[in-house]
Amino acid sequence: MKDGKIVVAEDLAMKFEATPIPTEWIDSAAAFTASDEGPARLFCQEHDGHLDTMLLLRGAIEADQPDRTTWMLVYSAPNLPSLFVVLDAQSGKVLRTWRG
């Protein structure tokens, strides 16, 4: 970049091949049910919250287990930090929650 303009552009020889997500993960409906049985239910009931975003991830949340596939559900409520719930994608077990 020079003076806000691209003066040189090159394709870099990088590969970003990801290992496939295992096929044994629970589907989104089961993940939502598992999440809603814990802190998410209380959050939604007490604060008029709702599920805002749901993602199937691999390696983004569990740094010590980069091959673990997880569901991350984000719940929102008016004027409050969101509630994040991370589930193991195979068992549906809640791994962690936080507000932010």
Biopython code that builds the backbone (N, CA, C, O; Angstrom):
import numpy as np
from Bio.PDB.StructureBuilder import StructureBuilder

atoms = [
    (1, "MET", "N", (0.850, -1.168, 0.000)),
    (1, "MET", "CA", (0.000, 0.000, 0.000)),
    (1, "MET", "C", (0.899, 1.235, 0.000)),
    (1, "MET", "O", (1.910, 1.304, 0.699)),
    (2, "LYS", "N", (0.491, 2.189, -0.802)),
    (2, "LYS", "CA", (1.180, 3.476, -0.806)),
    (2, "LYS", "C", (0.139, 4.540, -1.095)),
    (2, "LYS", "O", (-0.562, 4.480, -2.105)),
    (3, "ASP", "N", (0.045, 5.488, -0.226)),
    (3, "ASP", "CA", (-0.933, 6.571, -0.362)),
    (3, "ASP", "C", (-2.358, 6.032, -0.515)),
    (3, "ASP", "O", (-3.160, 6.565, -1.282)),
    (4, "GLY", "N", (-2.655, 4.958, 0.236)),
    (4, "GLY", "CA", (-3.999, 4.391, 0.217)),
    (4, "GLY", "C", (-4.319, 3.551, -1.005)),
    (4, "GLY", "O", (-5.475, 3.177, -1.206)),
    (5, "LYS", "N", (-3.318, 3.243, -1.830)),
    (5, "LYS", "CA", (-3.541, 2.430, -3.028)),
    (5, "LYS", "C", (-2.653, 1.200, -2.995)),
    (5, "LYS", "O", (-1.532, 1.240, -2.489)),
    (6, "ILE", "N", (-3.168, 0.107, -3.543)),
    (6, "ILE", "CA", (-2.377, -1.120, -3.647)),
    (6, "ILE", "C", (-1.396, -0.968, -4.790)),
    (6, "ILE", "O", (-1.797, -0.735, -5.930)),
    (7, "VAL", "N", (-0.099, -1.099, -4.490)),
    (7, "VAL", "CA", (0.917, -0.976, -5.532)),
    (7, "VAL", "C", (1.489, -2.342, -5.915)),
    (7, "VAL", "O", (1.987, -2.509, -7.028)),
    (8, "VAL", "N", (1.424, -3.319, -5.007)),
    (8, "VAL", "CA", (1.885, -4.667, -5.295)),
    (8, "VAL", "C", (0.905, -5.642, -4.658)),
    (8, "VAL", "O", (0.557, -5.505, -3.486)),
    (9, "ALA", "N", (0.463, -6.626, -5.433)),
    (9, "ALA", "CA", (-0.413, -7.670, -4.909)),
    (9, "ALA", "C", (0.119, -9.012, -5.385)),
    (9, "ALA", "O", (0.399, -9.196, -6.570)),
    (10, "GLU", "N", (0.258, -9.953, -4.447)),
    (10, "GLU", "CA", (0.779, -11.272, -4.783)),
    (10, "GLU", "C", (-0.057, -12.339, -4.106)),
    (10, "GLU", "O", (-0.572, -12.135, -3.006)),
    (11, "ASP", "N", (-0.188, -13.474, -4.766)),
    (11, "ASP", "CA", (-0.794, -14.644, -4.139)),
    (11, "ASP", "C", (0.297, -15.367, -3.376)),
    (11, "ASP", "O", (1.362, -15.656, -3.923)),
    (12, "LEU", "N", (0.030, -15.659, -2.108)),
    (12, "LEU", "CA", (1.003, -16.368, -1.288)),
    (12, "LEU", "C", (0.670, -17.852, -1.282)),
    (12, "LEU", "O", (-0.500, -18.233, -1.232)),
    (13, "ALA", "N", (1.676, -18.666, -1.332)),
    (13, "ALA", "CA", (1.479, -20.118, -1.372)),
    (13, "ALA", "C", (1.262, -20.648, 0.040)),
    (13, "ALA", "O", (2.175, -21.209, 0.646)),
    (14, "MET", "N", (0.050, -20.469, 0.562)),
    (14, "MET", "CA", (-0.308, -20.964, 1.886)),
    (14, "MET", "C", (-1.505, -21.889, 1.761)),
    (14, "MET", "O", (-2.417, -21.656, 0.967)),
    (15, "LYS", "N", (-1.480, -22.939, 2.560)),
    (15, "LYS", "CA", (-2.609, -23.855, 2.581)),
    (15, "LYS", "C", (-3.287, -23.756, 3.937)),
    (15, "LYS", "O", (-2.622, -23.741, 4.973)),
    (16, "PHE", "N", (-4.584, -23.688, 3.930)),
    (16, "PHE", "CA", (-5.360, -23.643, 5.152)),
    (16, "PHE", "C", (-6.356, -24.792, 5.159)),
    (16, "PHE", "O", (-7.560, -24.583, 5.304)),
    (17, "GLU", "N", (-5.849, -25.992, 5.002)),
    (17, "GLU", "CA", (-6.715, -27.158, 4.977)),
    (17, "GLU", "C", (-7.057, -27.565, 6.407)),
    (17, "GLU", "O", (-6.170, -27.820, 7.222)),
    (18, "ALA", "N", (-8.322, -27.621, 6.692)),
    (18, "ALA", "CA", (-8.773, -28.023, 8.024)),
    (18, "ALA", "C", (-9.165, -29.493, 8.012)),
    (18, "ALA", "O", (-9.692, -30.014, 7.029)),
    (19, "THR", "N", (-8.894, -30.134, 9.125)),
    (19, "THR", "CA", (-9.340, -31.508, 9.296)),
    (19, "THR", "C", (-10.863, -31.491, 9.370)),
    (19, "THR", "O", (-11.431, -30.590, 9.986)),
    (20, "PRO", "N", (-11.535, -32.459, 8.762)),
    (20, "PRO", "CA", (-13.000, -32.451, 8.778)),
    (20, "PRO", "C", (-13.565, -32.570, 10.192)),
    (20, "PRO", "O", (-12.950, -33.170, 11.074)),
    (21, "ILE", "N", (-14.737, -31.992, 10.388)),
    (21, "ILE", "CA", (-15.452, -32.119, 11.660)),
    (21, "ILE", "C", (-15.947, -33.555, 11.766)),
    (21, "ILE", "O", (-16.468, -34.100, 10.794)),
    (22, "PRO", "N", (-15.788, -34.180, 12.945)),
    (22, "PRO", "CA", (-16.282, -35.555, 13.110)),
    (22, "PRO", "C", (-17.784, -35.644, 12.851)),
    (22, "PRO", "O", (-18.514, -34.676, 13.064)),
    (23, "THR", "N", (-18.232, -36.785, 12.400)),
    (23, "THR", "CA", (-19.650, -36.952, 12.060)),
    (23, "THR", "C", (-20.513, -37.302, 13.260)),
    (23, "THR", "O", (-21.735, -37.364, 13.128)),
    (24, "GLU", "N", (-19.919, -37.535, 14.428)),
    (24, "GLU", "CA", (-20.672, -37.984, 15.595)),
    (24, "GLU", "C", (-21.286, -36.849, 16.404)),
    (24, "GLU", "O", (-21.792, -37.106, 17.496)),
    (25, "TRP", "N", (-21.269, -35.617, 15.927)),
    (25, "TRP", "CA", (-21.782, -34.518, 16.733)),
    (25, "TRP", "C", (-23.309, -34.469, 16.737)),
    (25, "TRP", "O", (-23.970, -34.911, 15.797)),
    (26, "ILE", "N", (-23.848, -33.916, 17.830)),
    (26, "ILE", "CA", (-25.300, -33.762, 17.947)),
    (26, "ILE", "C", (-25.756, -32.640, 17.020)),
    (26, "ILE", "O", (-24.988, -31.727, 16.718)),
    (27, "ASP", "N", (-27.002, -32.710, 16.573)),
    (27, "ASP", "CA", (-27.479, -31.671, 15.664)),
    (27, "ASP", "C", (-27.859, -30.409, 16.436)),
    (27, "ASP", "O", (-27.841, -30.404, 17.667)),
    (28, "SER", "N", (-28.199, -29.352, 15.722)),
    (28, "SER", "CA", (-28.455, -28.055, 16.342)),
    (28, "SER", "C", (-29.648, -28.091, 17.298)),
    (28, "SER", "O", (-29.630, -27.411, 18.324)),
    (29, "ALA", "N", (-30.678, -28.867, 16.982)),
    (29, "ALA", "CA", (-31.843, -28.947, 17.873)),
    (29, "ALA", "C", (-31.457, -29.572, 19.209)),
    (29, "ALA", "O", (-31.883, -29.095, 20.261)),
    (30, "ALA", "N", (-30.657, -30.629, 19.178)),
    (30, "ALA", "CA", (-30.207, -31.270, 20.412)),
    (30, "ALA", "C", (-29.277, -30.341, 21.196)),
    (30, "ALA", "O", (-29.339, -30.308, 22.425)),
    (31, "ALA", "N", (-28.431, -29.600, 20.518)),
    (31, "ALA", "CA", (-27.535, -28.656, 21.189)),
    (31, "ALA", "C", (-28.343, -27.542, 21.854)),
    (31, "ALA", "O", (-28.043, -27.142, 22.979)),
    (32, "PHE", "N", (-29.358, -27.045, 21.168)),
    (32, "PHE", "CA", (-30.206, -26.003, 21.750)),
    (32, "PHE", "C", (-30.910, -26.531, 22.996)),
    (32, "PHE", "O", (-30.974, -25.836, 24.009)),
    (33, "THR", "N", (-31.436, -27.746, 22.932)),
    (33, "THR", "CA", (-32.117, -28.351, 24.082)),
    (33, "THR", "C", (-31.151, -28.509, 25.254)),
    (33, "THR", "O", (-31.502, -28.190, 26.390)),
    (34, "ALA", "N", (-29.948, -28.995, 24.991)),
    (34, "ALA", "CA", (-28.954, -29.183, 26.055)),
    (34, "ALA", "C", (-28.564, -27.849, 26.681)),
    (34, "ALA", "O", (-28.399, -27.761, 27.898)),
    (35, "SER", "N", (-28.418, -26.833, 25.877)),
    (35, "SER", "CA", (-28.057, -25.511, 26.378)),
    (35, "SER", "C", (-29.197, -24.905, 27.189)),
    (35, "SER", "O", (-28.968, -24.266, 28.216)),
    (36, "ASP", "N", (-30.411, -25.109, 26.726)),
    (36, "ASP", "CA", (-31.580, -24.490, 27.353)),
    (36, "ASP", "C", (-31.923, -25.126, 28.699)),
    (36, "ASP", "O", (-32.708, -24.557, 29.458)),
    (37, "GLU", "N", (-31.358, -26.286, 29.013)),
    (37, "GLU", "CA", (-31.637, -26.932, 30.291)),
    (37, "GLU", "C", (-30.790, -26.357, 31.420)),
    (37, "GLU", "O", (-31.047, -26.668, 32.584)),
    (38, "GLY", "N", (-29.804, -25.542, 31.123)),
    (38, "GLY", "CA", (-28.904, -25.014, 32.139)),
    (38, "GLY", "C", (-29.053, -23.523, 32.328)),
    (38, "GLY", "O", (-30.170, -23.015, 32.427)),
    (39, "PRO", "N", (-27.936, -22.814, 32.379)),
    (39, "PRO", "CA", (-27.946, -21.383, 32.670)),
    (39, "PRO", "C", (-28.697, -20.546, 31.636)),
    (39, "PRO", "O", (-29.174, -19.457, 31.956)),
    (40, "ALA", "N", (-28.807, -21.030, 30.419)),
    (40, "ALA", "CA", (-29.499, -20.258, 29.387)),
    (40, "ALA", "C", (-30.979, -20.068, 29.725)),
    (40, "ALA", "O", (-31.540, -18.998, 29.488)),
    (41, "ARG", "N", (-31.600, -21.094, 30.269)),
    (41, "ARG", "CA", (-33.018, -20.991, 30.623)),
    (41, "ARG", "C", (-33.231, -19.889, 31.660)),
    (41, "ARG", "O", (-34.129, -19.059, 31.514)),
    (42, "LEU", "N", (-32.415, -19.883, 32.694)),
    (42, "LEU", "CA", (-32.522, -18.877, 33.743)),
    (42, "LEU", "C", (-32.258, -17.484, 33.178)),
    (42, "LEU", "O", (-32.978, -16.536, 33.489)),
    (43, "PHE", "N", (-31.223, -17.365, 32.348)),
    (43, "PHE", "CA", (-30.887, -16.086, 31.725)),
    (43, "PHE", "C", (-32.068, -15.563, 30.909)),
    (43, "PHE", "O", (-32.432, -14.391, 31.010)),
    (44, "CYS", "N", (-32.656, -16.430, 30.110)),
    (44, "CYS", "CA", (-33.778, -16.016, 29.255)),
    (44, "CYS", "C", (-35.017, -15.670, 30.072)),
    (44, "CYS", "O", (-35.708, -14.697, 29.766)),
    (45, "GLN", "N", (-35.305, -16.455, 31.107)),
    (45, "GLN", "CA", (-36.479, -16.193, 31.932)),
    (45, "GLN", "C", (-36.336, -14.900, 32.727)),
    (45, "GLN", "O", (-37.275, -14.106, 32.794)),
    (46, "GLU", "N", (-35.185, -14.686, 33.322)),
    (46, "GLU", "CA", (-34.994, -13.516, 34.183)),
    (46, "GLU", "C", (-34.781, -12.222, 33.417)),
    (46, "GLU", "O", (-35.074, -11.144, 33.933)),
    (47, "HIS", "N", (-34.272, -12.314, 32.189)),
    (47, "HIS", "CA", (-33.877, -11.096, 31.480)),
    (47, "HIS", "C", (-34.534, -10.939, 30.115)),
    (47, "HIS", "O", (-34.091, -10.125, 29.306)),
    (48, "ASP", "N", (-35.582, -11.707, 29.852)),
    (48, "ASP", "CA", (-36.254, -11.648, 28.552)),
    (48, "ASP", "C", (-35.252, -11.898, 27.415)),
    (48, "ASP", "O", (-35.254, -11.213, 26.392)),
    (49, "GLY", "N", (-34.396, -12.907, 27.635)),
    (49, "GLY", "CA", (-33.353, -13.216, 26.659)),
    (49, "GLY", "C", (-33.823, -14.165, 25.576)),
    (49, "GLY", "O", (-34.916, -14.728, 25.644)),
    (50, "HIS", "N", (-32.971, -14.328, 24.574)),
    (50, "HIS", "CA", (-33.264, -15.228, 23.452)),
    (50, "HIS", "C", (-31.954, -15.694, 22.816)),
    (50, "HIS", "O", (-30.916, -15.046, 22.956)),
    (51, "LEU", "N", (-32.018, -16.820, 22.121)),
    (51, "LEU", "CA", (-30.866, -17.310, 21.375)),
    (51, "LEU", "C", (-30.625, -16.363, 20.202)),
    (51, "LEU", "O", (-31.525, -16.082, 19.410)),
    (52, "ASP", "N", (-29.401, -15.884, 20.116)),
    (52, "ASP", "CA", (-29.056, -14.920, 19.073)),
    (52, "ASP", "C", (-28.218, -15.564, 17.973)),
    (52, "ASP", "O", (-28.452, -15.318, 16.789)),
    (53, "THR", "N", (-27.240, -16.389, 18.358)),
    (53, "THR", "CA", (-26.320, -16.993, 17.403)),
    (53, "THR", "C", (-25.944, -18.396, 17.872)),
    (53, "THR", "O", (-25.825, -18.658, 19.069)),
    (54, "MET", "N", (-25.760, -19.286, 16.905)),
    (54, "MET", "CA", (-25.375, -20.654, 17.218)),
    (54, "MET", "C", (-24.354, -21.108, 16.183)),
    (54, "MET", "O", (-24.607, -21.032, 14.980)),
    (55, "LEU", "N", (-23.189, -21.583, 16.654)),
    (55, "LEU", "CA", (-22.108, -21.953, 15.748)),
    (55, "LEU", "C", (-21.564, -23.329, 16.083)),
    (55, "LEU", "O", (-21.425, -23.673, 17.256)),
    (56, "LEU", "N", (-21.260, -24.107, 15.076)),
    (56, "LEU", "CA", (-20.530, -25.362, 15.253)),
    (56, "LEU", "C", (-19.072, -25.058, 14.954)),
    (56, "LEU", "O", (-18.734, -24.632, 13.850)),
    (57, "LEU", "N", (-18.200, -25.279, 15.949)),
    (57, "LEU", "CA", (-16.802, -24.866, 15.838)),
    (57, "LEU", "C", (-15.858, -26.029, 16.096)),
    (57, "LEU", "O", (-16.206, -27.008, 16.756)),
    (58, "ARG", "N", (-14.681, -25.895, 15.568)),
    (58, "ARG", "CA", (-13.635, -26.876, 15.847)),
    (58, "ARG", "C", (-12.357, -26.122, 16.148)),
    (58, "ARG", "O", (-11.840, -25.398, 15.297)),
    (59, "GLY", "N", (-11.846, -26.290, 17.362)),
    (59, "GLY", "CA", (-10.568, -25.714, 17.732)),
    (59, "GLY", "C", (-10.573, -24.249, 18.116)),
    (59, "GLY", "O", (-9.523, -23.716, 18.476)),
    (60, "ALA", "N", (-11.694, -23.585, 18.054)),
    (60, "ALA", "CA", (-11.715, -22.150, 18.336)),
    (60, "ALA", "C", (-11.854, -21.831, 19.820)),
    (60, "ALA", "O", (-11.407, -20.772, 20.261)),
    (61, "ILE", "N", (-12.452, -22.708, 20.586)),
    (61, "ILE", "CA", (-12.731, -22.430, 21.987)),
    (61, "ILE", "C", (-11.815, -23.215, 22.922)),
    (61, "ILE", "O", (-11.374, -22.684, 23.941)),
    (62, "GLU", "N", (-11.533, -24.437, 22.597)),
    (62, "GLU", "CA", (-10.759, -25.323, 23.466)),
    (62, "GLU", "C", (-9.300, -25.369, 23.008)),
    (62, "GLU", "O", (-8.924, -26.228, 22.210)),
    (63, "ALA", "N", (-8.483, -24.448, 23.511)),
    (63, "ALA", "CA", (-7.087, -24.377, 23.078)),
    (63, "ALA", "C", (-6.300, -25.625, 23.443)),
    (63, "ALA", "O", (-5.384, -26.013, 22.718)),
    (64, "ASP", "N", (-6.649, -26.262, 24.568)),
    (64, "ASP", "CA", (-5.917, -27.456, 24.981)),
    (64, "ASP", "C", (-6.385, -28.711, 24.244)),
    (64, "ASP", "O", (-5.728, -29.749, 24.312)),
    (65, "GLN", "N", (-7.515, -28.623, 23.542)),
    (65, "GLN", "CA", (-8.017, -29.740, 22.738)),
    (65, "GLN", "C", (-8.432, -29.204, 21.364)),
    (65, "GLN", "O", (-9.625, -29.071, 21.091)),
    (66, "PRO", "N", (-7.471, -28.897, 20.508)),
    (66, "PRO", "CA", (-7.788, -28.233, 19.243)),
    (66, "PRO", "C", (-8.633, -29.062, 18.284)),
    (66, "PRO", "O", (-9.203, -28.511, 17.342)),
    (67, "ASP", "N", (-8.726, -30.363, 18.497)),
    (67, "ASP", "CA", (-9.547, -31.187, 17.609)),
    (67, "ASP", "C", (-10.965, -31.382, 18.135)),
    (67, "ASP", "O", (-11.774, -32.046, 17.485)),
    (68, "ARG", "N", (-11.279, -30.823, 19.287)),
    (68, "ARG", "CA", (-12.618, -30.968, 19.864)),
    (68, "ARG", "C", (-13.606, -30.091, 19.092)),
    (68, "ARG", "O", (-13.346, -28.915, 18.834)),
    (69, "THR", "N", (-14.726, -30.678, 18.736)),
    (69, "THR", "CA", (-15.787, -29.940, 18.069)),
    (69, "THR", "C", (-16.789, -29.496, 19.129)),
    (69, "THR", "O", (-17.193, -30.286, 19.983)),
    (70, "THR", "N", (-17.184, -28.235, 19.068)),
    (70, "THR", "CA", (-18.097, -27.677, 20.055)),
    (70, "THR", "C", (-19.217, -26.887, 19.377)),
    (70, "THR", "O", (-19.078, -26.394, 18.258)),
    (71, "TRP", "N", (-20.313, -26.789, 20.091)),
    (71, "TRP", "CA", (-21.375, -25.850, 19.731)),
    (71, "TRP", "C", (-21.196, -24.637, 20.633)),
    (71, "TRP", "O", (-20.981, -24.790, 21.835)),
    (72, "MET", "N", (-21.281, -23.447, 20.079)),
    (72, "MET", "CA", (-21.298, -22.233, 20.890)),
    (72, "MET", "C", (-22.625, -21.543, 20.632)),
    (72, "MET", "O", (-22.972, -21.231, 19.493)),
    (73, "LEU", "N", (-23.358, -21.313, 21.706)),
    (73, "LEU", "CA", (-24.642, -20.640, 21.625)),
    (73, "LEU", "C", (-24.513, -19.307, 22.340)),
    (73, "LEU", "O", (-23.992, -19.246, 23.453)),
    (74, "VAL", "N", (-24.980, -18.247, 21.712)),
    (74, "VAL", "CA", (-24.903, -16.909, 22.281)),
    (74, "VAL", "C", (-26.327, -16.412, 22.502)),
    (74, "VAL", "O", (-27.123, -16.327, 21.567)),
    (75, "TYR", "N", (-26.629, -16.089, 23.746)),
    (75, "TYR", "CA", (-27.951, -15.586, 24.130)),
    (75, "TYR", "C", (-27.846, -14.097, 24.418)),
    (75, "TYR", "O", (-26.888, -13.645, 25.046)),
    (76, "SER", "N", (-28.831, -13.339, 23.959)),
    (76, "SER", "CA", (-28.853, -11.894, 24.148)),
    (76, "SER", "C", (-30.072, -11.498, 24.957)),
    (76, "SER", "O", (-31.098, -12.179, 24.947)),
    (77, "ALA", "N", (-29.936, -10.383, 25.657)),
    (77, "ALA", "CA", (-31.035, -9.786, 26.406)),
    (77, "ALA", "C", (-30.840, -8.275, 26.372)),
    (77, "ALA", "O", (-29.711, -7.797, 26.269)),
    (78, "PRO", "N", (-31.931, -7.526, 26.457)),
    (78, "PRO", "CA", (-31.820, -6.062, 26.397)),
    (78, "PRO", "C", (-30.912, -5.508, 27.498)),
    (78, "PRO", "O", (-31.070, -5.846, 28.671)),
    (79, "ASN", "N", (-29.973, -4.667, 27.115)),
    (79, "ASN", "CA", (-29.115, -3.912, 28.031)),
    (79, "ASN", "C", (-28.238, -4.773, 28.941)),
    (79, "ASN", "O", (-27.857, -4.326, 30.023)),
    (80, "LEU", "N", (-27.916, -5.982, 28.530)),
    (80, "LEU", "CA", (-27.060, -6.862, 29.321)),
    (80, "LEU", "C", (-25.989, -7.486, 28.437)),
    (80, "LEU", "O", (-26.182, -7.626, 27.229)),
    (81, "PRO", "N", (-24.847, -7.865, 29.041)),
    (81, "PRO", "CA", (-23.864, -8.628, 28.271)),
    (81, "PRO", "C", (-24.464, -9.973, 27.845)),
    (81, "PRO", "O", (-25.292, -10.541, 28.557)),
    (82, "SER", "N", (-24.055, -10.461, 26.719)),
    (82, "SER", "CA", (-24.551, -11.743, 26.206)),
    (82, "SER", "C", (-24.082, -12.892, 27.091)),
    (82, "SER", "O", (-23.086, -12.778, 27.804)),
    (83, "LEU", "N", (-24.813, -13.993, 27.031)),
    (83, "LEU", "CA", (-24.430, -15.233, 27.697)),
    (83, "LEU", "C", (-23.911, -16.180, 26.626)),
    (83, "LEU", "O", (-24.602, -16.449, 25.643)),
    (84, "PHE", "N", (-22.698, -16.686, 26.812)),
    (84, "PHE", "CA", (-22.088, -17.648, 25.903)),
    (84, "PHE", "C", (-22.118, -19.016, 26.561)),
    (84, "PHE", "O", (-21.728, -19.160, 27.720)),
    (85, "VAL", "N", (-22.580, -20.022, 25.827)),
    (85, "VAL", "CA", (-22.623, -21.393, 26.324)),
    (85, "VAL", "C", (-21.896, -22.265, 25.310)),
    (85, "VAL", "O", (-22.236, -22.265, 24.127)),
    (86, "VAL", "N", (-20.892, -23.009, 25.775)),
    (86, "VAL", "CA", (-20.130, -23.899, 24.902)),
    (86, "VAL", "C", (-20.421, -25.337, 25.310)),
    (86, "VAL", "O", (-20.267, -25.713, 26.472)),
    (87, "LEU", "N", (-20.846, -26.136, 24.330)),
    (87, "LEU", "CA", (-21.178, -27.541, 24.551)),
    (87, "LEU", "C", (-20.221, -28.440, 23.784)),
    (87, "LEU", "O", (-19.779, -28.091, 22.689)),
    (88, "ASP", "N", (-19.901, -29.593, 24.353)),
    (88, "ASP", "CA", (-19.195, -30.615, 23.598)),
    (88, "ASP", "C", (-20.146, -31.106, 22.507)),
    (88, "ASP", "O", (-21.283, -31.471, 22.805)),
    (89, "ALA", "N", (-19.709, -31.121, 21.271)),
    (89, "ALA", "CA", (-20.601, -31.447, 20.152)),
    (89, "ALA", "C", (-20.946, -32.925, 20.067)),
    (89, "ALA", "O", (-21.883, -33.293, 19.358)),
    (90, "GLN", "N", (-20.217, -33.779, 20.767)),
    (90, "GLN", "CA", (-20.554, -35.198, 20.756)),
    (90, "GLN", "C", (-21.505, -35.558, 21.891)),
    (90, "GLN", "O", (-22.496, -36.256, 21.676)),
    (91, "SER", "N", (-21.208, -35.085, 23.098)),
    (91, "SER", "CA", (-22.009, -35.482, 24.262)),
    (91, "SER", "C", (-23.129, -34.510, 24.592)),
    (91, "SER", "O", (-24.104, -34.891, 25.239)),
    (92, "GLY", "N", (-23.007, -33.257, 24.158)),
    (92, "GLY", "CA", (-23.981, -32.239, 24.528)),
    (92, "GLY", "C", (-23.729, -31.652, 25.905)),
    (92, "GLY", "O", (-24.519, -30.834, 26.377)),
    (93, "LYS", "N", (-22.647, -32.052, 26.561)),
    (93, "LYS", "CA", (-22.313, -31.569, 27.886)),
    (93, "LYS", "C", (-21.839, -30.117, 27.836)),
    (93, "LYS", "O", (-21.052, -29.745, 26.965)),
    (94, "VAL", "N", (-22.325, -29.297, 28.777)),
    (94, "VAL", "CA", (-21.880, -27.909, 28.864)),
    (94, "VAL", "C", (-20.438, -27.902, 29.349)),
    (94, "VAL", "O", (-20.130, -28.425, 30.420)),
    (95, "LEU", "N", (-19.547, -27.296, 28.542)),
    (95, "LEU", "CA", (-18.130, -27.214, 28.890)),
    (95, "LEU", "C", (-17.817, -25.948, 29.656)),
    (95, "LEU", "O", (-17.024, -25.965, 30.598)),
    (96, "ARG", "N", (-18.440, -24.844, 29.254)),
    (96, "ARG", "CA", (-18.221, -23.574, 29.945)),
    (96, "ARG", "C", (-19.256, -22.552, 29.536)),
    (96, "ARG", "O", (-19.876, -22.642, 28.476)),
    (97, "THR", "N", (-19.423, -21.583, 30.405)),
    (97, "THR", "CA", (-20.314, -20.449, 30.126)),
    (97, "THR", "C", (-19.606, -19.192, 30.589)),
    (97, "THR", "O", (-18.760, -19.233, 31.482)),
    (98, "TRP", "N", (-19.958, -18.080, 29.976)),
    (98, "TRP", "CA", (-19.450, -16.781, 30.432)),
    (98, "TRP", "C", (-20.348, -15.687, 29.893)),
    (98, "TRP", "O", (-21.120, -15.886, 28.955)),
    (99, "ARG", "N", (-20.224, -14.522, 30.517)),
    (99, "ARG", "CA", (-20.977, -13.353, 30.079)),
    (99, "ARG", "C", (-19.991, -12.361, 29.482)),
    (99, "ARG", "O", (-18.893, -12.170, 30.004)),
    (100, "GLY", "N", (-20.387, -11.742, 28.402)),
    (100, "GLY", "CA", (-19.480, -10.766, 27.807)),
    (100, "GLY", "C", (-20.056, -10.096, 26.618)),
    (100, "GLY", "O", (-19.403, -9.246, 26.012)),
]
sb = StructureBuilder()
sb.init_structure("model")
sb.init_model(0)
sb.init_chain("A")
sb.init_seg("    ")
for serial, (resi, resn, name, xyz) in enumerate(atoms, 1):
    if name == "N":
        sb.init_residue(resn, " ", resi, " ")
    sb.init_atom(name, np.array(xyz, "f"), 0.0, 1.0, " ", f" {name:<3s}", serial, name[0])
structure = sb.get_structure()
